[in-house]
Amino acid sequence: MTIFAKIIAGELPSNKIYEDDYILAFHDINPEAKIHALVVPKPTHLERIQDVTIDDAALIGYLMGKIPHIATLLGINETGYRVITNNGGEHVTQEVPHLHFHILGGELLGDKLAPVN
Ligand code: AMP
């Protein structure tokens, strides 16, 4: 069971922003911007993007459609925000193998998503 599955199940605490039957949004415990939230689909079968099938289309579309609402709750819908997914592999660290989207904002972010070097 991943950390996020435990948070969804209520076995671990989180600083919740929004929750319904399908998704949960909460503040990242180790923020990399002034505002750093995570949006997680509740079903646990999606570890990475390649697990998404047509059967998940409604869920993922629903999650995407809720992001502006979550951004509004965070007070950053007008100032803009960045949405990122780390899809783990040799070049990208994905700490938690449960598909999730980072929402970053609340301050001026860099122009690019640059490689390390
Ligand atoms: P990723 O590398 O994309 O899987 O990112 C996982 C994110 O989850 C990181 O930004 C962590 O800071 C965050 N994180 C890990 N554990 C928790 C937790 N218990 N509550 C909130 N955020 C967490």
Backbone and ligand atoms as CSV (ligand in chain L), in Angstrom:
chain,resi,resn,atom,element,x,y,z
A,1,MET,N,N,0.855,-1.199,0.000
A,1,MET,CA,C,0.000,0.000,0.000
A,1,MET,C,C,0.891,1.249,0.000
A,2,THR,N,N,0.645,2.173,-0.912
A,2,THR,CA,C,1.480,3.381,-0.970
A,2,THR,C,C,1.047,4.379,0.112
A,3,ILE,N,N,1.913,5.379,0.313
A,3,ILE,CA,C,1.588,6.470,1.255
A,3,ILE,C,C,0.266,7.120,0.861
A,4,PHE,N,N,0.074,7.308,-0.447
A,4,PHE,CA,C,-1.152,7.992,-0.882
A,4,PHE,C,C,-2.384,7.115,-0.653
A,5,ALA,N,N,-2.240,5.814,-0.853
A,5,ALA,CA,C,-3.369,4.910,-0.579
A,5,ALA,C,C,-3.727,4.985,0.901
A,6,LYS,N,N,-2.714,5.087,1.745
A,6,LYS,CA,C,-2.964,5.197,3.196
A,6,LYS,C,C,-3.640,6.521,3.532
A,7,ILE,N,N,-3.219,7.588,2.853
A,7,ILE,CA,C,-3.865,8.894,3.085
A,7,ILE,C,C,-5.327,8.827,2.636
A,8,ILE,N,N,-5.556,8.233,1.456
A,8,ILE,CA,C,-6.927,8.114,0.934
A,8,ILE,C,C,-7.796,7.292,1.894
A,9,ALA,N,N,-7.205,6.239,2.436
A,9,ALA,CA,C,-7.952,5.364,3.356
A,9,ALA,C,C,-8.118,5.986,4.740
A,10,GLY,N,N,-7.488,7.146,4.964
A,10,GLY,CA,C,-7.592,7.802,6.266
A,10,GLY,C,C,-6.668,7.202,7.309
A,11,GLU,N,N,-5.715,6.376,6.857
A,11,GLU,CA,C,-4.777,5.746,7.797
A,11,GLU,C,C,-3.588,6.641,8.095
A,12,LEU,N,N,-3.355,7.624,7.222
A,12,LEU,CA,C,-2.310,8.635,7.453
A,12,LEU,C,C,-2.967,10.000,7.304
A,13,PRO,N,N,-2.523,10.987,8.075
A,13,PRO,CA,C,-3.123,12.319,7.971
A,13,PRO,C,C,-2.620,13.074,6.745
A,14,SER,N,N,-3.385,14.066,6.310
A,14,SER,CA,C,-2.913,14.967,5.258
A,14,SER,C,C,-3.545,16.325,5.493
A,15,ASN,N,N,-2.938,17.320,4.901
A,15,ASN,CA,C,-3.476,18.679,4.973
A,15,ASN,C,C,-4.376,18.857,3.752
A,16,LYS,N,N,-5.622,18.491,3.922
A,16,LYS,CA,C,-6.567,18.367,2.810
A,16,LYS,C,C,-7.020,19.701,2.245
A,17,ILE,N,N,-7.133,19.755,0.927
A,17,ILE,CA,C,-7.653,20.940,0.240
A,17,ILE,C,C,-9.038,20.646,-0.324
A,18,TYR,N,N,-9.185,19.467,-0.914
A,18,TYR,CA,C,-10.445,19.106,-1.570
A,18,TYR,C,C,-10.550,17.582,-1.595
A,19,GLU,N,N,-11.763,17.097,-1.400
A,19,GLU,CA,C,-11.982,15.648,-1.499
A,19,GLU,C,C,-13.395,15.380,-1.982
A,20,ASP,N,N,-13.533,14.407,-2.847
A,20,ASP,CA,C,-14.856,13.876,-3.176
A,20,ASP,C,C,-14.702,12.367,-3.375
A,21,ASP,N,N,-15.678,11.740,-4.010
A,21,ASP,CA,C,-15.632,10.274,-4.138
A,21,ASP,C,C,-14.499,9.795,-5.049
A,22,TYR,N,N,-13.987,10.668,-5.893
A,22,TYR,CA,C,-13.064,10.244,-6.962
A,22,TYR,C,C,-11.624,10.707,-6.789
A,23,ILE,N,N,-11.465,11.865,-6.177
A,23,ILE,CA,C,-10.112,12.441,-6.077
A,23,ILE,C,C,-9.887,13.042,-4.693
A,24,LEU,N,N,-8.608,13.219,-4.389
A,24,LEU,CA,C,-8.217,13.887,-3.143
A,24,LEU,C,C,-7.086,14.852,-3.470
A,25,ALA,N,N,-7.185,16.061,-2.951
A,25,ALA,CA,C,-6.106,17.046,-3.107
A,25,ALA,C,C,-5.628,17.457,-1.726
A,26,PHE,N,N,-4.321,17.493,-1.559
A,26,PHE,CA,C,-3.748,17.871,-0.271
A,26,PHE,C,C,-2.412,18.558,-0.492
A,27,HIS,N,N,-1.941,19.267,0.523
A,27,HIS,CA,C,-0.675,19.987,0.420
A,27,HIS,C,C,0.494,19.004,0.476
A,28,ASP,N,N,1.489,19.243,-0.386
A,28,ASP,CA,C,2.699,18.419,-0.364
A,28,ASP,C,C,3.443,18.676,0.951
A,29,ILE,N,N,3.923,17.610,1.536
A,29,ILE,CA,C,4.599,17.695,2.844
A,29,ILE,C,C,5.969,18.384,2.727
A,30,ASN,N,N,6.502,18.406,1.521
A,30,ASN,CA,C,7.841,18.985,1.298
A,30,ASN,C,C,7.763,19.957,0.109
A,31,PRO,N,N,7.102,21.116,0.317
A,31,PRO,CA,C,6.772,21.992,-0.810
A,31,PRO,C,C,7.986,22.521,-1.566
A,32,GLU,N,N,7.864,22.524,-2.897
A,32,GLU,CA,C,8.937,23.049,-3.744
A,32,GLU,C,C,8.552,24.391,-4.354
A,33,ALA,N,N,7.437,24.950,-3.954
A,33,ALA,CA,C,7.015,26.302,-4.315
A,33,ALA,C,C,6.140,26.783,-3.168
A,34,LYS,N,N,5.825,28.088,-3.188
A,34,LYS,CA,C,5.017,28.647,-2.101
A,34,LYS,C,C,3.710,27.859,-1.939
A,35,ILE,N,N,3.113,27.521,-3.070
A,35,ILE,CA,C,1.960,26.613,-3.052
A,35,ILE,C,C,2.368,25.342,-3.795
A,36,HIS,N,N,2.231,24.223,-3.135
A,36,HIS,CA,C,2.552,22.934,-3.755
A,36,HIS,C,C,1.531,21.922,-3.252
A,37,ALA,N,N,0.613,21.585,-4.138
A,37,ALA,CA,C,-0.444,20.640,-3.787
A,37,ALA,C,C,-0.318,19.400,-4.652
A,38,LEU,N,N,-0.941,18.344,-4.217
A,38,LEU,CA,C,-0.984,17.092,-4.973
A,38,LEU,C,C,-2.442,16.720,-5.200
A,39,VAL,N,N,-2.744,16.276,-6.403
A,39,VAL,CA,C,-4.089,15.780,-6.701
A,39,VAL,C,C,-3.958,14.318,-7.086
A,40,VAL,N,N,-4.719,13.492,-6.413
A,40,VAL,CA,C,-4.580,12.042,-6.524
A,40,VAL,C,C,-5.933,11.422,-6.872
A,41,PRO,N,N,-5.994,10.595,-7.915
A,41,PRO,CA,C,-7.228,9.834,-8.123
A,41,PRO,C,C,-7.325,8.758,-7.039
A,42,LYS,N,N,-8.499,8.531,-6.519
A,42,LYS,CA,C,-8.616,7.595,-5.391
A,42,LYS,C,C,-8.357,6.130,-5.762
A,43,PRO,N,N,-8.810,5.657,-6.934
A,43,PRO,CA,C,-8.517,4.251,-7.261
A,43,PRO,C,C,-7.010,3.994,-7.269
A,44,THR,N,N,-6.620,2.833,-6.797
A,44,THR,CA,C,-5.196,2.574,-6.582
A,44,THR,C,C,-4.531,1.805,-7.731
A,45,HIS,N,N,-5.273,1.497,-8.796
A,45,HIS,CA,C,-4.685,0.660,-9.849
A,45,HIS,C,C,-3.793,1.441,-10.819
A,46,LEU,N,N,-3.776,2.758,-10.725
A,46,LEU,CA,C,-2.970,3.575,-11.640
A,46,LEU,C,C,-1.679,3.995,-10.953
A,47,GLU,N,N,-0.598,3.329,-11.336
A,47,GLU,CA,C,0.688,3.712,-10.749
A,47,GLU,C,C,1.355,4.798,-11.572
A,48,ARG,N,N,1.242,4.656,-12.885
A,48,ARG,CA,C,1.922,5.589,-13.794
A,48,ARG,C,C,1.046,5.844,-15.009
A,49,ILE,N,N,1.485,6.786,-15.854
A,49,ILE,CA,C,0.678,7.186,-17.007
A,49,ILE,C,C,0.367,5.979,-17.896
A,50,GLN,N,N,1.316,5.079,-18.047
A,50,GLN,CA,C,1.090,3.941,-18.950
A,50,GLN,C,C,0.028,2.969,-18.448
A,51,ASP,N,N,-0.404,3.148,-17.209
A,51,ASP,CA,C,-1.490,2.306,-16.688
A,51,ASP,C,C,-2.870,2.840,-17.069
A,52,VAL,N,N,-2.907,4.069,-17.568
A,52,VAL,CA,C,-4.196,4.700,-17.878
A,52,VAL,C,C,-4.761,4.094,-19.165
A,53,THR,N,N,-5.990,3.616,-19.108
A,53,THR,CA,C,-6.672,3.093,-20.295
A,53,THR,C,C,-7.960,3.880,-20.507
A,54,ILE,N,N,-8.658,3.521,-21.560
A,54,ILE,CA,C,-9.921,4.183,-21.876
A,54,ILE,C,C,-10.924,4.049,-20.720
A,55,ASP,N,N,-10.778,2.989,-19.945
A,55,ASP,CA,C,-11.677,2.788,-18.804
A,55,ASP,C,C,-11.472,3.849,-17.717
A,56,ASP,N,N,-10.311,4.502,-17.760
A,56,ASP,CA,C,-10.004,5.535,-16.765
A,56,ASP,C,C,-10.265,6.943,-17.303
A,57,ALA,N,N,-10.775,7.017,-18.541
A,57,ALA,CA,C,-10.903,8.324,-19.196
A,57,ALA,C,C,-11.771,9.282,-18.378
A,58,ALA,N,N,-12.890,8.774,-17.880
A,58,ALA,CA,C,-13.790,9.654,-17.126
A,58,ALA,C,C,-13.109,10.138,-15.844
A,59,LEU,N,N,-12.425,9.228,-15.174
A,59,LEU,CA,C,-11.757,9.586,-13.918
A,59,LEU,C,C,-10.683,10.645,-14.151
A,60,ILE,N,N,-9.832,10.412,-15.138
A,60,ILE,CA,C,-8.726,11.351,-15.376
A,60,ILE,C,C,-9.257,12.681,-15.921
A,61,GLY,N,N,-10.267,12.612,-16.768
A,61,GLY,CA,C,-10.882,13.844,-17.258
A,61,GLY,C,C,-11.528,14.634,-16.125
A,62,TYR,N,N,-12.171,13.905,-15.233
A,62,TYR,CA,C,-12.804,14.534,-14.074
A,62,TYR,C,C,-11.744,15.225,-13.212
A,63,LEU,N,N,-10.645,14.498,-12.968
A,63,LEU,CA,C,-9.563,15.061,-12.139
A,63,LEU,C,C,-9.034,16.346,-12.775
A,64,MET,N,N,-8.752,16.288,-14.077
A,64,MET,CA,C,-8.230,17.477,-14.764
A,64,MET,C,C,-9.215,18.634,-14.658
A,65,GLY,N,N,-10.493,18.307,-14.833
A,65,GLY,CA,C,-11.516,19.349,-14.780
A,65,GLY,C,C,-11.663,19.986,-13.413
A,66,LYS,N,N,-11.236,19.284,-12.377
A,66,LYS,CA,C,-11.333,19.803,-11.004
A,66,LYS,C,C,-10.120,20.661,-10.624
A,67,ILE,N,N,-9.063,20.578,-11.388
A,67,ILE,CA,C,-7.848,21.309,-11.012
A,67,ILE,C,C,-8.089,22.817,-10.898
A,68,PRO,N,N,-8.822,23.453,-11.821
A,68,PRO,CA,C,-9.073,24.892,-11.630
A,68,PRO,C,C,-9.835,25.196,-10.334
A,69,HIS,N,N,-10.722,24.309,-9.952
A,69,HIS,CA,C,-11.444,24.507,-8.686
A,69,HIS,C,C,-10.479,24.410,-7.504
A,70,ILE,N,N,-9.597,23.426,-7.561
A,70,ILE,CA,C,-8.596,23.271,-6.495
A,70,ILE,C,C,-7.674,24.495,-6.478
A,71,ALA,N,N,-7.289,24.960,-7.662
A,71,ALA,CA,C,-6.449,26.166,-7.754
A,71,ALA,C,C,-7.179,27.374,-7.174
A,72,THR,N,N,-8.477,27.441,-7.394
A,72,THR,CA,C,-9.270,28.538,-6.820
A,72,THR,C,C,-9.258,28.443,-5.297
A,73,LEU,N,N,-9.427,27.243,-4.761
A,73,LEU,CA,C,-9.383,27.059,-3.302
A,73,LEU,C,C,-8.022,27.472,-2.743
A,74,LEU,N,N,-6.980,27.283,-3.564
A,74,LEU,CA,C,-5.619,27.642,-3.146
A,74,LEU,C,C,-5.317,29.125,-3.390
A,75,GLY,N,N,-6.219,29.815,-4.087
A,75,GLY,CA,C,-6.033,31.245,-4.371
A,75,GLY,C,C,-5.073,31.534,-5.503
A,76,ILE,N,N,-4.832,30.544,-6.377
A,76,ILE,CA,C,-3.840,30.738,-7.441
A,76,ILE,C,C,-4.437,30.563,-8.841
A,77,ASN,N,N,-5.752,30.501,-8.936
A,77,ASN,CA,C,-6.346,30.247,-10.253
A,77,ASN,C,C,-6.099,31.400,-11.211
A,78,GLU,N,N,-6.077,32.620,-10.702
A,78,GLU,CA,C,-5.886,33.787,-11.579
A,78,GLU,C,C,-4.407,34.024,-11.882
A,79,THR,N,N,-3.535,33.729,-10.948
A,79,THR,CA,C,-2.105,34.026,-11.128
A,79,THR,C,C,-1.385,32.931,-11.903
A,80,GLY,N,N,-2.025,31.801,-12.084
A,80,GLY,CA,C,-1.425,30.722,-12.870
A,80,GLY,C,C,-0.700,29.709,-12.012
A,81,TYR,N,N,-0.544,28.558,-12.564
A,81,TYR,CA,C,0.086,27.460,-11.821
A,81,TYR,C,C,0.607,26.441,-12.817
A,82,ARG,N,N,1.466,25.589,-12.339
A,82,ARG,CA,C,2.056,24.528,-13.174
A,82,ARG,C,C,1.557,23.178,-12.666
A,83,VAL,N,N,1.220,22.306,-13.595
A,83,VAL,CA,C,0.778,20.947,-13.243
A,83,VAL,C,C,1.807,19.971,-13.790
A,84,ILE,N,N,2.328,19.127,-12.919
A,84,ILE,CA,C,3.404,18.201,-13.298
A,84,ILE,C,C,3.070,16.793,-12.821
A,85,THR,N,N,3.418,15.833,-13.648
A,85,THR,CA,C,3.404,14.430,-13.214
A,85,THR,C,C,4.797,13.862,-13.397
A,86,ASN,N,N,5.313,13.268,-12.375
A,86,ASN,CA,C,6.555,12.529,-12.517
A,86,ASN,C,C,6.209,11.096,-12.895
A,87,ASN,N,N,6.565,10.737,-14.116
A,87,ASN,CA,C,6.303,9.379,-14.591
A,87,ASN,C,C,7.625,8.621,-14.478
A,88,GLY,N,N,7.747,7.835,-13.423
A,88,GLY,CA,C,9.035,7.298,-13.022
A,88,GLY,C,C,9.734,6.411,-14.036
A,89,GLY,N,N,11.048,6.509,-14.029
A,89,GLY,CA,C,11.900,5.717,-14.899
A,89,GLY,C,C,13.349,6.092,-14.639
A,90,GLU,N,N,14.210,5.661,-15.525
A,90,GLU,CA,C,15.650,5.878,-15.346
A,90,GLU,C,C,16.005,7.362,-15.161
A,91,HIS,N,N,15.271,8.243,-15.821
A,91,HIS,CA,C,15.616,9.663,-15.801
A,91,HIS,C,C,14.738,10.518,-14.887
A,92,VAL,N,N,13.703,9.933,-14.369
A,92,VAL,CA,C,12.768,10.721,-13.552
A,92,VAL,C,C,12.403,9.945,-12.295
A,93,THR,N,N,12.610,10.596,-11.160
A,93,THR,CA,C,12.252,9.971,-9.889
A,93,THR,C,C,10.762,10.140,-9.626
A,94,GLN,N,N,10.136,9.026,-9.346
A,94,GLN,CA,C,8.745,9.064,-8.888
A,94,GLN,C,C,8.720,8.366,-7.541
A,95,GLU,N,N,8.635,9.201,-6.511
A,95,GLU,CA,C,8.736,8.681,-5.143
A,95,GLU,C,C,7.545,7.777,-4.799
A,96,VAL,N,N,6.383,8.163,-5.221
A,96,VAL,CA,C,5.175,7.421,-4.828
A,96,VAL,C,C,4.522,6.795,-6.071
A,97,PRO,N,N,4.476,5.466,-6.137
A,97,PRO,CA,C,3.908,4.795,-7.316
A,97,PRO,C,C,2.385,4.744,-7.289
A,98,HIS,N,N,1.800,5.914,-7.275
A,98,HIS,CA,C,0.339,6.084,-7.355
A,98,HIS,C,C,0.169,7.369,-8.154
A,99,LEU,N,N,-0.389,7.261,-9.355
A,99,LEU,CA,C,-0.485,8.416,-10.253
A,99,LEU,C,C,-0.985,9.654,-9.505
A,100,HIS,N,N,-0.288,10.767,-9.696
A,100,HIS,CA,C,-0.692,12.014,-9.034
A,100,HIS,C,C,-0.152,13.194,-9.812
A,101,PHE,N,N,-0.769,14.337,-9.583
A,101,PHE,CA,C,-0.402,15.561,-10.281
A,101,PHE,C,C,-0.011,16.613,-9.249
A,102,HIS,N,N,1.167,17.191,-9.477
A,102,HIS,CA,C,1.636,18.281,-8.615
A,102,HIS,C,C,1.050,19.588,-9.153
A,103,ILE,N,N,0.554,20.437,-8.287
A,103,ILE,CA,C,0.140,21.792,-8.658
A,103,ILE,C,C,1.083,22.746,-7.938
A,104,LEU,N,N,1.809,23.527,-8.729
A,104,LEU,CA,C,2.812,24.445,-8.163
A,104,LEU,C,C,2.455,25.870,-8.535
A,105,GLY,N,N,2.577,26.784,-7.599
A,105,GLY,CA,C,2.284,28.190,-7.892
A,105,GLY,C,C,2.436,29.021,-6.635
A,106,GLY,N,N,1.753,30.158,-6.638
A,106,GLY,CA,C,1.819,31.052,-5.479
A,106,GLY,C,C,2.985,32.000,-5.517
A,107,GLU,N,N,3.847,31.880,-6.514
A,107,GLU,CA,C,5.001,32.763,-6.710
A,107,GLU,C,C,5.456,32.585,-8.156
A,108,LEU,N,N,6.351,33.460,-8.595
A,108,LEU,CA,C,6.850,33.373,-9.971
A,108,LEU,C,C,7.711,32.122,-10.127
A,109,LEU,N,N,7.354,31.287,-11.083
A,109,LEU,CA,C,8.125,30.066,-11.352
A,109,LEU,C,C,9.047,30.306,-12.541
A,110,GLY,N,N,10.091,29.496,-12.658
A,110,GLY,CA,C,10.998,29.603,-13.806
A,110,GLY,C,C,10.269,29.313,-15.108
A,111,ASP,N,N,10.865,29.784,-16.205
A,111,ASP,CA,C,10.238,29.641,-17.522
A,111,ASP,C,C,10.174,28.208,-17.999
A,112,LYS,N,N,11.182,27.437,-17.627
A,112,LYS,CA,C,11.356,26.128,-18.259
A,112,LYS,C,C,11.393,25.016,-17.217
A,113,LEU,N,N,11.186,23.824,-17.699
A,113,LEU,CA,C,11.434,22.643,-16.899
A,113,LEU,C,C,12.757,22.084,-17.403
A,114,ALA,N,N,13.827,22.451,-16.751
A,114,ALA,CA,C,15.135,22.168,-17.304
A,114,ALA,C,C,15.698,20.848,-16.834
A,115,PRO,N,N,16.558,20.213,-17.667
A,115,PRO,CA,C,17.304,19.061,-17.184
A,115,PRO,C,C,18.295,19.467,-16.104
A,116,VAL,N,N,18.827,18.504,-15.389
A,116,VAL,CA,C,19.728,18.797,-14.278
A,116,VAL,C,C,20.974,19.534,-14.771
A,117,ASN,N,N,21.528,19.107,-15.926
A,117,ASN,CA,C,22.744,19.774,-16.422
A,117,ASN,C,C,22.472,20.458,-17.754
L,1,AMP,P1,P,6.713,12.057,-6.822
L,1,AMP,O1,O,8.210,12.002,-6.792
L,1,AMP,O2,O,6.148,12.725,-8.034
L,1,AMP,O3,O,6.119,10.677,-6.590
L,1,AMP,O4,O,6.275,12.987,-5.631
L,1,AMP,C1,C,5.789,12.522,-4.415
L,1,AMP,C2,C,5.483,13.738,-3.571
L,1,AMP,O5,O,4.769,13.316,-2.440
L,1,AMP,C3,C,6.716,14.478,-3.079
L,1,AMP,O6,O,6.664,15.846,-3.512
L,1,AMP,C4,C,6.623,14.357,-1.550
L,1,AMP,O7,O,7.044,15.516,-0.876
L,1,AMP,C5,C,5.142,14.114,-1.354
L,1,AMP,N1,N,4.794,13.376,-0.143
L,1,AMP,C6,C,5.347,12.234,0.322
L,1,AMP,N2,N,4.725,11.837,1.449
L,1,AMP,C7,C,3.747,12.748,1.689
L,1,AMP,C8,C,2.761,12.899,2.714
L,1,AMP,N3,N,2.653,12.027,3.721
L,1,AMP,N4,N,1.936,13.975,2.650
L,1,AMP,C9,C,2.045,14.867,1.644
L,1,AMP,N5,N,2.941,14.773,0.655
L,1,AMP,C10,C,3.790,13.733,0.678
